[in-house]
Amino acid sequence: MSASGNIYDLGYQGYDGPRLGRVAVTVGLLRATLAAAYGIGRGGRAKVVPFGLAAMALLPAVIVVGITALVSQAGAGDALAEASPIRHDSYLSVTSTLIMLFCAAQAPELFGKDQRYGVLPLYFSRILTRSDYALARLGGLALAVFLVSVVPQVVITFGAVLAANDPVTGFADEAADIPRYIASSAFAAALLTAVAAVIAAWTPRRAYATAGIIAVFIVPPIMVAIVSELAAGDAARFLLFTSVADILEGLNAAIFGTLAASPAVLAADFPEWVYLAATTVGIAGGVALVLRRYQGVSG
Amino acid sequence: MPLVTTDALTKRYPGGVTALDGLTLELEPGIIGLVGANGAGKSTLLRILLGLLDATSGSATVLDHDVRTEGTTLRRYVGYMPEYDCLPPDVTATDFVGQMARLSGLPASGARERTAEVLRHVGLYEERYRPISGYSTGMKQRVKLAQALVHDPRLLLLDEPTNGLDPAGRDEMLALVRRTGTEFGIAVIVASHLLGEIERVCDHLVAIDAGALIRAAPLGEFTGHTGTLVVEVEEGSDRLAAALLTAGLRAVVDGRTVLVDLHDDGPWDVVRDSVADLGLPLVRIQQHRRGLEELFR
């Protein structure tokens, strides 16, 4: 500290520049949260898990685009498109486990860390209210999850358009699916984020939060599958609502107008609107619980 | 415009603990020391002033803004340094303070400039680009002060800013607090249970105990000079006292020191001459001040 005396003598300058309002600051925190969900702004190791999972979610789409390009040059593109298991309507079930792992890895980082290290008083002693903070965090994680889910779908669309003999016809074939996969990805991102955020916000210890999120996402679908195999009846049907994966599966099938891939969803045979209602209730409930947590937490 | 006013401010925690008990204050800008024992209600008061905590009853204003209804507005102009650890370990000081600047409403370019400026002021140089986990307690305290200053507040609330620091670190932190209040022109309220520290940086003092006001006044009124001169010598205090008595002063021996009654400036010269005549090893000649500790007796 020997040089400090000299440097101090430069004098203090105040700040007379512009100051942004609450909305701009909330949006800024949302963007910072989106970046943090991918480990941007932290060391290289923080990027491995989010980018790794996003890359794994993207891999099937890249493979399918590559094969489609090769096969369509051989003139059998349409036949392949019919037979491929990797389509817009089935992509969510291909990647949902990866998206859940993304939530389990990143939600504790975004909802637990500030509590664990006592940073919240520094946030709440600034412009944002507690609810602004919670909503910015939720929005940032939801956007990050949405990207993991939707980018592979966009890649498939680009691949299909480029591989088609006539790009205009190729795009016309794809056009109907674009709003569907955007909607399906958005609902999936919102529900998975809401559930993961509740657990992470109420469980500041990182390891417990991650384990809890994985358990809540992975265990119920297994239970549902087993019970729907063994027993029929309303109890088995309504158990479906404990499984986020099955709710999203049902909603995805409803959006695309296809049959669900999950046997449990097929067996339960609920009307399509039930899945939309369950998703909406799940999102609203999750957001409410996260907001409540930050009203109460000391800071 | 008063800096802070409180009117019958009371805070009872759910467990039945009364942290503030009808506190009424009016503070003018300056460097204000908020003293009291641990648990006297200092942190609770600061957190209510920030709008982080709701009072049970009573009201308070900061910079003329009601803390209950205008929290968002007033927090723009207030910086807060909490007592406890509040820094994430895996980001650099630059990134963290920059983020806090953005959260106070500074646009990206302004946030960058202010971050560089304020980290320089608190004395963080090359370290600012390393993760906070590798910082010493002293460096962490500087980052905490920097984030409170980064948006150029008009009022700084510091809760035990020398917590965990070694004596050299304390001196540096207190010097920074003093500079903030004097050179930067920012009003400061610094809460501390260490009277000796408060005495060194503040010009105004608020003493609270069990959530109630003991006294609020300029520091001088707490620690005014007394009419006693303290003369410390390594040896021969008896001989010195005898010499002073002969010279017509009232002097009492207290171990190695001699306490001399001081009614005008005369005794200073007599003491100096007597010490020189006797050839005594002099340690200090000082006017005795009332200690702050007497407040809490």
Interface residues (C-beta under 8 A of the other chain):
Chain A: M1 S4 I7 Y8 L10 G11 Y12 Q13 G14 Y15 G17 P18 R19 L20 G21 R22 A24 V25 G28 L29 A32 G41 R42 G43 A46 K113 D114 Y117 G118 V119 P121 L122 Y123 F124 S125 R126 I127 L128 T129 G299
Chain B: R47 L50 L52 G71 T72 R75 R76 V78 Y80 P82 Y84 D85 C86 L87 P88 P89 D90 V91 D95 Q99 M100 R102 L103 S104 G105 L106 P107 G110 R114 E117 R120 H121 G123 P131 Q147 H151 D152 E172 R179 E183 F184 G185
